Amino acid sequence: MVRDKIDGNFLYYFDQGLSTKSYEVFGAHLVKDEKGNNIACEFCLFAPNAKRVELVGEWNNFSENCQELYCIDEKGIWYAKLEGNYEWQRYKYLITTHQGEKLYKSDPYGFYTQIRPCQDSKVYDIDGYKWNDDIWMYTKTKTYDKPVLIYEMHLGSWKRKGPGENDFYMFNEIAPMLVDYLKEFGYTHVEVMPVYEHPLDMSWGYQGTGYYAVTPRYGVPKDFMYFVDLLHQNGIGVIMDWVPGHICKDAQGLYRFDGTYLYDYQDEEIRENKEWGTANLDLGKGITQSFLFSNAMFYMKYFHVDGFRVDAVSNLIYYHGNPERGRNDGACEFLNRLSNILFSEDDRVILSAEDSSSYPGVTKPASIGGLGFNYKWDMGWMNDTLKYFKLDPIYRKYHHHQLTFSMMYYYNEQFMLPLSHDEVVHMKGSLLNKMPGDQWQQFANYRALIGYMMTHPGKKLLFMGNELASYDEWHYESELPFSISSYPIHDAATRFVKDMTKYYKETEELWQLDYDPSGFKWVMADNADQSLYVFERRSVDNHIVVVLNLTPNTYDDYGIGVFGDYMYEEVINSDKDIYNGSNRVNPIPITVNNYPLNGYEHSMRITIAPLAIQIFRPIDRPKKAKTTRKATKK
């Protein structure tokens, strides 16, 4: 019973930001008899500035003066128990403040809501789902030395039933389609943009009002449980996009919840996020911390999510994201404690920061002064890379080190490489549309970009649709243009993405030593005139050689230094004709010379394809006789 859990210990922990299960007390909780029948419902609300709290719901025609909650503690906890079955019933709290203001509020801890534009909470039985993902939950491992390939998606625009406003597929309808699609490409995880309740589709979920309520756009909460369950059964993890920093200012939400700035900042200058039209939560407050810590644990317990991508971390580290305004100590402490709570619960969790700041130690443990994330989006890599690829190849030699710069700072954090939704909206153009040149060159550049991302150290994240090589940028109102695969040139580009992602997943050299400096070595980093980049990726026992040519020139019989007296074979070439390339390939194994080049004792001579990425791997064989033929350095 909820009433029995409200004691001095709970009140202290909640007030001090130490509660991680406050959802067990607050909200609407069904009471069952021995046979499992609903016989009552307990409602509990935290509203310390309220003079009076009433329940207005379907059962009383949303009328005032029908059902009052009682303040059962001086801290401002209000409670009522209603006899009967209230499952699926809509309700709101009517809060009368000491100043006489009347506020109609949704339940901050409500497990379900009515679909927009209705703003009512709904009584929902969150318990009772039968999970079938035991193998995944018990055998999944930490990901640091494993492949991580994340498919970021907006559930409402991946596929649609039709053009109507509410023609969404439900979670349980999307899940089987998505599983097959993700397995085609070899994705290891899916990251869903916010799925808790938000009033405006256009916000994509980033302006939430119901943190504990999975949005009814895509079904009931147990449908989302099924979604996660089915992905887990197929070996695919689920990461939630989570926004603890700011809230929607709609009247029914947390904003000015009981007539005071209960969860948000008192100081208007800090509270009002004018850029986004939202209010910043005060993460230094104990009650706000308890609300959010409990929320993260709620999704781990009830929905088995495997991690969280925390939005706009720079806006948490610094007031309004501006280092000149100073470090937000309360928010940084919140992130430290969040990390400790989540990793104590499950040390395999993914906790990634979308952070554009240069704040040090974002992915260092809180115990040694870090923020406590285990991954950080490499926004610098993303910006530098896309700026470079937008350039006409004739100008790229003047910006050569935009692609080499990332390795200068790469080992400062545990980075994840994102090509996210933010890069393909608001007139920024799709990945393909960013590329210069004629159609052939655009597609060649696109393939080279994907290949470069997959071979650069760091875990990977691709936004949905990036794999389709579409000319159109993402629009949340309609589904992805899957039909373009009927055009051979688009189909060929998607085939390359599919082959490249599968090769990434299967090749330990591309992820085993992601955060160990021995896992990467430049072979050729300074050839700006030819816009050539050559590097090694290594695992504990093996290595591969990656060649990236970002001009439309072909280089025949080109010498490259290599490690070891092996033969090499070309295993990936984005210029193959099956990818709509010019088919400048190296079709047979390549013999290695003992002529020193690029600081190596041996070298090989290859054909370097135009606007392409090529990967070579050594072939084990007995030592061959040494050759004395010289290799000419180009």
Secondary structure, 3 states (H helix, E strand, C coil): CHHHHCCHHHHHHHHCCCCCCHHHCCEEEEEECCCCCEEEEEEEEECCCEEEEEEEEHHHCCCCCCCECEEEECCCEEEEEEECCCCCCEEEEEEEECCCCEEEECCCCCCCECCCCCCCEECCCCCCCCCCCHHHHHHCCCCCCCCCEEEEECHHHHCECCCCCCCECCHHHHHHHHHHHHHHHCCCEEEECCCEECCCHHHCCCCCCEEEEECHHHCCHHHHHHHHHHHHHCCCEEEEEECCCEECCCCCCCCCCCCCCCCECCCHHHHEECCCCEEEECCCCHHHHHHHHHHHHHHHHHHCCCEEEECCCHHHHEHHHCHHHCECHHHHHHHHHHHHHHHHHCCCCEEEECCCCCCCCCCCCHHHCCCCCCEEECHHHHHHHHHHHHCCHHHHHHHHHHCCCHHHHHHHCCEEEEECHHHCCCCCCCCHHHCCCCHHHHHHHHHHHHHHHHHCCCEEEEECCHHHCCCCCCCCCCCCCHHHHHCHHHHHHHHHHHHHHHHHHHCHHHCCCCCCHHHEEEEEEEECCCCEEEEEEECCCCEEEEEEECCCCCEEEEEEEECCCCEEEEEEECCCHHHCCCCCCCCCCEECECCCECCECEEEEEEECCCEEEEEEEECCCCCCCCCCCCCCC
